[in-house]
Amino acid sequence: MTAIAIPDELNRQVEEVARAQGQTTEQFVNQVLSQAVRGARFTMTMKNGIPVMVAPEGTPPIDPAMIREALEEEGF
């Protein structure tokens, strides 16, 4: 296990969101960090003058239903 320093205000917000989602703070932080690490593994490149995001091998494809769901969750 590793300890990290989190500013008090951010920690308060993390605890609030975790509670609202029915998770412990540790569960919520682990989930968010896992998502961030997966997202950080994508790289950007240019192909034929168009920016392209390259996903690691084995990354499942994104379909239109997933995009609609994500947009609805964000309130778009």
Buried (B, 14 or more C-beta within 10 A) or exposed (E): EEEEEEEEEEEEEBBEEBEEEEBEBEEBBEEEEEEEEEEEEEEEEEEEEEEEEEEEEEEEEEEEEEEEEEEEEEEE
